[in-house]
């Protein structure tokens, strides 16, 4: 329900990029939540991609359940891919999940609202980037953000 509410109220978010005063901001794991596919309006519906990923997971689950693990609906590249470096698996929601606040799988797995609050406490950029300018900019970005 929290992911559906996010989509209805907020929609897709893509904070990856650079800031003129913080050129290493992409290495700070900027917030990305892509469910609607608005970044690629000319591409086939994102639902087709999700269906394909789900079908692939079901096949892997049938072959070797232990190796397939849990299904994670991909919603964001991991922090390394956001910085144009080869990395790990994408971040996303663990499915199926009958809870109101589903589990978001990133560097660790936590409830989706907890993940969002953690990211908001850091102005949308939760990891250190190795640039001393980041602290001033993150403080300004989070100044008026309220917890969910």
Secondary structure, DSSP 8 states (H G I E B T S, - for coil): -HHHHHHHHT--EE--S-BTTBTTGGGG-B-EE-SS-GGGTTS--HHHHHHHHHHHHHHHHHH-HHHH--EEEEEE--HHHHTTS-----EEEEES--SSS-EEESSSEEEHHHHHHHHHHTTTB-S--S-TTHHHHHHHHHTT----
